[in-house]
Amino acid sequence: MSRSLRALVLLLFVASCGSTDHTAPNNLDNACSIVSERPHYLRAMKRTQRKYGVPVAVQMATIHQESKFIGNARTPLRFTLGVIPMGRQSSAYGYSQALDGTWEEYKRETGNRRAKRDDISDATDFMGWYMNKTQASLSIPKWDARRQYLAYHEGRAGYASGSYNAKPWLMAVASKVAARAQTYDDQLRACRRI
């Protein structure tokens, strides 16, 4: 093999390692369509379900709410005087919208030091880890998408203090997450993906 051909092959390999598709699947309302378009999503979620017991549909509904399946999703920028950017609303990033501190805790506790929030396998593993701890500390069943989402959004301490009660908009969002989880579960059963 010539030097230039080897160099080209190496260049293509390196370029392919760095390119990740962070766009959302085409039809976010249909779980079967999502997993058909992105089969690695389903593999990641099934691994998390086996490891932590969090149903695939609960994971999918939470990711839909948090990032709309956009791998590099970030919170919006804050502006002063309407034009001067002052940073992001929070450090939430990736599929799971995990905050910096919680992500570091996850990596430390699981030993998964190389985990990345924009990797679906790491993001679902994080969600499983978090929801498993939520069940252990707050006795919220892993299949209870509404209450798990409230604890996910508010943090376990916030949930325990009832902070969500002062946020009617969040209660409505949590109900939508629960309805979406049920819809996704029904769809996945109909197309025999779970």
N, C-alpha and C positions, 0 to 999 in steps of 0.2 A: 504494500500500500504506500502510495507516495506521501511525502511530507505534507503537501497542501491538502490532500484528501483526509489525512489523519487530523490535521488542524481544523478542517471544516467539521468533521464528525465531533471532535471535542467541543468546538464552539456551539454546535447545535445541541449537544448534550447539556452543556452548562446553561445555555439559554432556556432549555426546557425545564430545568430544575427551578429556575427563578420565576417562571411564568405560572401564575395560579389564577384560575377563573373565579373571581369573587362575585360575579353577577348572580342575580336571583334566578331560580328556575322559571320557566314560562308561565305555568298555571299554579299559583299558590293556593288556589281553592280546592285542588284535587290532589290528595296524598298519593294516589296511584301514579298520577302524572309526574309528581315530584320525584318519586323513587324510580320511575322508569327512566326519566331524564338524567338523574344523578344516583345510580345504584350504590355508589360508595356512601351516600348519606344513610341509606337503609342499613348497610353493613355496619357502619359506625354506631347507629342507634341500637341495633340488635346486640352488639357487643356490650353497650352500656346497659341495656335491659338485663342481659345475662349477669353482668358484674354487680349491678346495684339494684336491680328490680324496678327501675323506672320505666313504665310502658313507653313504647315507641311513640304513640300518639300524643302523650303528655310532653315528651321531648320536642316533637314537631310543632305542637301548638305554642310552646314557650319560645322556641326559636323564631317562629313566624311573628309572634308579638314583639320580640326583642330586636330582631334584625331583618325580618322579611327574607331570611336565608341569604343575606348579603354578607359574605365572609369578612370584609374589612369595614363593616359599618361602624360609624362613630356618632357620638352625640353632636348636636348642632353647636356651632360657635356662639359665644356670647359677645355682644357688642356694647360699647359705651358710646353714648351720644348717637347711637344708631349706625355708626360707621367704623368705629375703632375696634378691631377684634381684640377680645380679652381672654382668649382661650376657650376651651370646650366646657360644656355644662358639667361634665364629669369625665372620669378616665375610662368609662365603659367602652369596650372595643370588641369587635368580632361577632361571630354567630351568636354567642351566648350573652354578649354585652357585659362580660365580667369586668368588675372594677380592678384596678391595679393591685390593691391590697389583698383582695379576696383571691385573685389569680395567683399571687405570690404564696399565699397560705396553701392553696391547692397544690402548687408545685412542690412546696416544702413537705407537706403531709404525705403526698403520694409518691414522692421521689421522681416525679416526671419533670425533671428540670428543663428539658428541651421543648416542653409543651408550648404551643402557639395558639392564641385565641382565634386566628383566622384559618385554623385547620379543623375541619368538621369532626374528626375523630377526637381531637383534644377537647374541643368545645362540648361535645356530647358527654365525654368522660367527666368533664368539670361539672356539668349539670347533674349527672348521676351522683357524683360525689357530694354535691351541695344538697340535693334533695334527699339523699340517704341520711345525711347529718340532720336535716330538717325533721325527718321522721323520727330519728333517735332523740332529738332534743324537744320537739314540740308535739310529737305523736300525730303528725299529719300524714295520712296514708299517701303512698307514692302515686297512686292512681287518682288522687283528689287534685285535679289540675287547678281548680280555682284557689284553694287554700295554699297549695304549693307555690302557685304564682305570686300570691300576696306575700308569702314569706321570702320568695326569691327577689321580688322587687323592693320590699321594705327592709330586708335583712331579718335574720331570726330574732334579734333583739327588738326591732321595730314591730315585727308581727306580734311578739309576746306582749308588747306594751299596747297593742291595738291601734297603732298609728294610722293604719289604713282606714279606720272608722271616720276620720276627719277628711277623707279624700273620696267623695262620691264618684269622681271620675275613675279612680283606680278600682273601685268596687265594680264599676261597669266593665272596665277592661278585663278584670279577672273573670267575670262571668263570660265574656267573649272568648277568653282563652279556654275556659271549660267547655263551652259549646263547640269550639273548633276542635278540641281534643276528641270529643265524642264523634264529631263528623269525620275527622281523620281516621279514627278507629273503625267506624262503620265502613268507610271507603277501603281501608287496607284489608279488612275482612272480606269485602265483596270481591276485591281483585286478588285475594289469596296471597297477600304479601306478609301477613303475620299469622 
